[in-house]
Amino acid sequence: MQAGHFRSEHDLLGDRKVPADAYYGVHTLRAIENFPITGTPISIYPELIKALAAIKQAAALANHELGLLDKPRCDAIVAACQELMAGKLHEQFVVDVIQGGAGTSTNMNANEVIANRALELLGHQKGEYQHLHPNEHVNIGQSTNDVYPSALKIATWFGIAGLVDAMAVLRRAFEAKADEFADIIKMGRTQLQDAVPMTLGQEFSTYAVMLGEDEQRLREAALLICEINLGATAIGTGITAHPSYAPVVLRRLRDITGIALETAPNLFEATQDCGAFVQLSGVLKRVAVKLSKTCNDLRLLASGPRAGLGEINLPPMQAGSSIMPGKVNPVIPEVMNQIAFEVIGNDVTVSFAAEAGQLQLNAFEPIIAHSLFKSVSHLRNGCLTLAERCVKGITANADKLRATVENSIGVVTALNPYIGYANATAVAQEAHATGGSVYEIVLRKGLLSKEQLDRILRPETLTQPAPLDVLVKPQ
């Protein structure tokens, strides 16, 4: 079988020489040649490799339990799968992340690597498939059409768990800043115009609450991807699988992954429908949109240092210009913005791929997988980076913030309950026309005393509802 640095393998198209030291085989070799698309192999997503290994291990144990796979072969397959789940041999998963064939190349890559490693464990050479075959033994009772989407769901489930953890790190960073800035008063803005006073702590608490909401939305989306179609084989009939295979492999897979997986009630629907992926992608887009808005705010609030708002200071991370000395840019929020743009684009890709499915199968799950894995991974890394290299180091320009409030016309809104809307409007118009302060104009007009103004314009009064006993009653 082996000659020089190659071994000969056979498939339906004929014989091919495979590198002798490769754990993959002829099917993977053809996929390498057929799909030179991105240059990025599926090994970039270790969760996918581990999910495939978990499924193949569960299948081997189920088929042995059902009397379809002898113990020596089962044990060898299980041992090979456990090595993959421990991170070994991932470099042998070489097919491109974008591929035709509904994921068949990925499934065969896994079958061949597991088979060849199992052969070694049994004392045989790679490629001696008469002893243990990628299709006949590793893939028994399976099809790409139930293995691949199930692996995608398991891998995504683990990815979501990591993303939720990263979002919690960022949320806690914003919560800490909200506490730190709780007593720092500033002007709020609507439509980039002066609105009413608030505290910087209230502003930062918003970012924390938005993250907390989306953590919960992601947990809800994760529940949808716990429904798998193992046992469906090609289209949902379960052809070639043992009648009891689906419940047995589910039990084994639950034990291996620790995930509360469920077999879909209708395997025909589950094999062709990508709705769970569309739902998850939509939630990831929601996360991205809100994170990008938050980063827009951070960049705007930190703009300057002298010609912008300059209300907060982002920690300087690197020189900002090759020509302007001393310039520092908001590079961490900027990279988070770009991640968000990518995730939004990925959602469009997932939507089109899910819509393009035909009849009993969606052939475009590889691009769905690639898009989801990128979105989850990049959002996770972005959240951790934003927390550690930006939010935790933010400082406030408290004196400037208070001076802005004192000089703002918008503060007149706080006087509405005390002097009425008409008087407040007249004061605002005069302040805008003359450049005078609201405080001085109100005093000169005799609308309120100095003591009343000082009490009303205290931070704790400006940033909460007015006391009921001072509200101006309609005439």
N, C-alpha and C positions, 0 to 999 in steps of 0.2 A: 504493500500500500504506500510506502514512503520511499522517496528517492531524492537524495540531496537535501535541500532545505524546503522541500514541498512534499505534500501528500496528495493523492488523487481522491477526489470525491465525485459522486454522481448524483444528478437530479434529472428531472424530466427533460431538460434541454441537452443533457449530455454530461461528459466528464470535464472537470476543471481541476487545476492545481491550486491547492490552498497552502499558505505558509505553514510549514510543519509545526511551528511553535504556537500557532493561533488556536485559541479555544473555540472560535467561531468556525463555521463551515461554509459549504458551497452556496447555500441560500443567502447567507449574510454577504458573501463575496459578491454575488450578483447585485445585491442591493447597494453595496458600496459603489459599484460601477454605474448602476442605473440612476442613482440619486446624488450626483455631486452638486447639491443645491447651496447649502449654507456653509459647508465645511465644519459644521458643529455636530458632533455625535450625540446620541441620546445619553451617553454617560455624563453629560453636563447636568442631568437631573437624577441625582442618586436616589431620590425618593421613588422614582419610576422603576429603577432597577430593583430596589428592595421590594417594591410592591409586586413586580413580576415574580421575583423569587419566592415571596410569601405564597402567591397563588400556586406556583409549581410545586412547592412543598406541600401545601394543603391538598392538591390534586393527587400527589403521590401517596400520601397517607390515606386519603379517601379510597383510592383505587386498590390499595393494598387491603384495606379494611373490607372492601367489597369483593375481594378475591380475584382481582384483575391484574395485580402487579405483585411479583414475588418479593420476599423480604430483602434479599441482597440488593436488588435493583432499587427498591424503595429506600433502603437505608443510604445507598450511595447518592441518590437524587436529593434526599433530605439533607445530607451532609454538604453537598455542593450548594444547595440553596441557602443553607445557614451561613456558608462562607460569603456568599453574595450579600446577604443581609448584614454581615459584619463589615462590608465595605471592600471585600476582596474581588479581584478580577473585573472591576468596573471598566477598566480600560479596554476590555474585550467587547464592549457594547459600542460598536463603531458605525452603525447605520445612521444616516442623517436624520436630524429632527423633523425635517420635512420630507415626506416620502409618499409615493402612491401605494395602493394596495390595502387601505383601511387598517394599517398597522401590522400587516402580515410580516413585514421585514423585521419589525421589532420583536414580535412573538417568536419568529424563527431564530433570531439572534439569541434570544434567551434560551430557547430549546437547545440550540447547538452548544452554547457555552456550558450549560448545565450538564448536557450529555457528555461532553468531552472531559469535563472535570470529574464527573461520576465515573467515567471509564478509567481515569487515572486512579481513582480511589479503589476501584475493583482490580487494579493491577494490569490494565490493558493500555494500549496506545490510543492517542487521539485519532478519531476517524474509524476505529474498529467497531462500527455501528452494529455488526452482527451480534455483539454482546449487549449493547444498550443503545437504543436508537432515539434520536431527537423527536421523531414523530410517533413512533410506535410505543414509546415508554414515557418520555417526559411530557408529551402532549396528549396522552391518552384521555379520552372523554372530554376533550376540549376543542375549541376553535378560536382562532384569532378574534372572532366576533363576540365571544363572551369573555375571553381572557383580557383583551386589550382595554375595553371600556371599564372593566372591573379594576384593572390595575391603575388606570387613570384616576378612578374615583378614590382608591386607597391612597395613592400618591398625593392627590390633591387634599385629601383629608389631613394628612400629616403636614402638608404645606400650610393649610389654613391654621392649624394649631400653632405653628411657628409664627405666622403673621399676627394672629390675635395676641400672642405673647409680646411681640414687638410693639404693637399698637398700645398695649397696656403700659409698656416702658415709656413711650412718648406721652401718653395721657398723664401718667404720674409726674412727668417733668413739667407739663403745663399746669397741673394742679399745684405743684410746689411753687411755681411762679405766681399763680393766682393768689396763694396765701402770702407770698413775699410782697406782692404789690397791692395788697388789699386796701391800704390807706392812702394810696397815691391817686389823687384826683386828676382828671384830664377831661378834655372835650371829646364827646362822641361825635361821629360824623355820619351823615346819610347823604348819598350821592356826592360824596367828597366835599360836602358843605358842612359848616358848623351845625351841629344838632343840639344836644343837651349834655350836661356833664355826666360823667360816670367815673368809676375807678378803673385803673389799669388792671387791677385784680379781676374785676367783672369782665373785662375784655378777654383776659387770658383764660378765665373759667369757661368761656364759650368754646374755646378750642378743645379743652378737656372733655366737655360734655359731648361735643360732636364725635370725638373719637370713641367715647363710651357707647354711644348709640350704635356706631358702626361695628364695634366689637360684637354686640348682640346680634346685629343683622348677619354677620359672618357665621356666628354659631348656628343661627337658624338655617342658613344656606348649607352648612355642613351636614345637617340632618338629611337633606335631600340626596346627598351623594353617598349615603350609607346603604342605598338600595342598589343591589348588583344583579347581574344576569348570568352568573356562573351556572352552568347546566343547560343553558339555552343552545349551546354549540352554534351551528351555522346561522339559524334564523329564529330559533325559539322552540323548535320541536323537540330538542334534546337528542336528536339522532346521533348514534354511536356511543352515547353515554349510558351508563347503568341507570335503571329506573330510579334507584335511590341515591344517585350521585349528588344531586343538587343539595339536599339537606345535609348529607354527610360532609361534603366539601365546605359548606357554609359553617358548620360547627368547627371544623378544623381551622378554617381561615380566621374565624373569630378568636380562637385560642392563640393563634400565631400573631395576629395584628393587635389584639386588644380593642378592636373597634366593634361596636354593636351593629354589625352588618345585618342586612335582611335580604332574602331572595325576593325579587320583584314578583308581585302576584300574577303578572302577565309577561311572560318572557319574550313574546313577540314584540310587544310595545317597548319593553326595556332594551331590546337589541337595536331598535331603529331610532328611538327617540333620544334627542340630546337636550331636552328641556332643562334638566338639572344643571348642565354645564352653562346654558344660557342664563339661568337664574343666578348662578354663582358669579359669572362674568359681570352681570349687571350690578351685583353688590360690590364687586371689586372696583367697577367704574365709579360707583357712588363714593367709595372710600377715597379713590383718587381725586375726584372732583373736589371733595371737601378738604382734603389735605392741600391741594393746589391753591384753593381759596385762602386757606390759613397762611400758606407761604407767601401769597400775594400781599396779605396784610403785614406780615413780618417785614417784607422788603420795603413796603411803603412806610411803615412806622419808623424804620431805621434809615430811611433815605436821608441823604445829606453828605457829610455831617453838618454842613452849615446852610446849604441851599435847599434842603429838603425838610421833611417834618422833624426828623431828628428826635423823636420822642423816646426811642429805646436804642440801645447799642447791641448789635450782634457781635459775638466774639470774633476777633480777626483771625482768619484761618490761613491766609496766604496773601502774597502781594497781588494786587488787582490789575496791574497794568504794566506793560513793557515800555510805556512811554511817559506815563504820569506818575512821578514819584509820590509815595505815600498813600496812593489810592488803595482802598480795601473794598472788595465787592461781597455781596451776600451770596457766596457760592453754594452754601449748603441749602438754603431755600431754593436756589435756582436748580440744583440737581433734582430736588424733590418735585419741582414743577415739571421737569422733563420726564421723570418717571410717570407722572400723572398723564402727560400727553400720550406716552406709549401705552399705558393701560387703557385709556379711552379708545385708542386705535385698535388694541387687541380685542376689545369688546365688539367692535364692528366686525372684525375677522371671525370671531366666534359666532356671531349672529348669522353671517353669510354662510359659514360652514355648516351650521346646524340646519339652516333652511335648505341647503343644497342636497341633503340626503334624499335618497330615492328608494321607494318600496321598503324592503325588509332590512336595509342596512344603510348606515351613513358611512361613506368611504372617506370622509374628510376629518375623522377624529384626530389624526396626527397633527394637523394645524391647530385644532382645538386644544390639544394637549400642550403644544409648544406655546400657544398664546396664554393659556391659563398659568402654566408653570412660570413663564416670564413675569406675568403680572404679580403672582403671589410672591415670588422670590425678590423681585425688585422693590415691591412695596415694603416687604419685610426689611430689607437692607436699608431702604430709604428712611423708614421710621426710626430705626436704631441710630442711623447717622444723624438725622435731624435732632433727636433727643440728646445724644452725647456731644455732638460737635456744634450745636447751635443753641437749643432751647435752654439747656442747663447753664449756659454762660451769659444769658441775656441780662443786661442791666437797664435801669430806667433813669431818665433825666428828669427827676422829680421836680426840680425848681422850674425848669422850662415848661413842664406840663401844667403846673399850677398857674404860672404866669399866663399861659394861653387861656386858661379858664377865666382868669380875672379880666383879661382883655377882650374876651369874646362877646359878641352880640348875642350869641346863642344862649347865654346864661339868663337872658330875659325870660325864656320859657319857664324857668323855675319860679318866676314872679307871677305867672298867670293866675294861680289860685289865690293870690293875695291882693293884686291890683286890678285884675280883670284883663281880658284879651285886648280890648280897645286901648287901654292905657299902655299895656305891654307893647302893642304894635307901634304906638306913637314913640315910645322910648327907643325901640329898635330902629325906627326910621331916622330919628335924630342922631343916634349913636353912629349909624352907618354914614350919614351925610356929613357929620362934623368930625368924626374920629374920636369923639368923647367916649367915656366909659359909662356903661349902663348904671353902675353904682352911683356915680356922681350925678347923672341926669335924674335918677329916681329921687335922690336926696333934694336936689334943687327944685323939683316939681312938688316936693312935699308929699309924695305918694306913700312913703314909708320912712320911719325913723332910722337913724344909724344903727340902733340896737336891734331893730327888727331885721334890717338888711344883713347885719353880721350873723344873726341867728339863722336866717333863711339860707344864706350862702355858705354855711358850714358844709363840709364834705358829706357828713352823714345825712344832712337834709337834702342836698342836691342829688343824691344818688338813690333815693327811695321815694315811695309815694308820700304826698303831702299829708300832714295831720288833718283829720276831718273837721276839726273845730275852726280851722282858719280858711277853709275853702270859700271863695266868693260865690254867693248864691245867685242864680239867674234872676234878673229883674223882670 
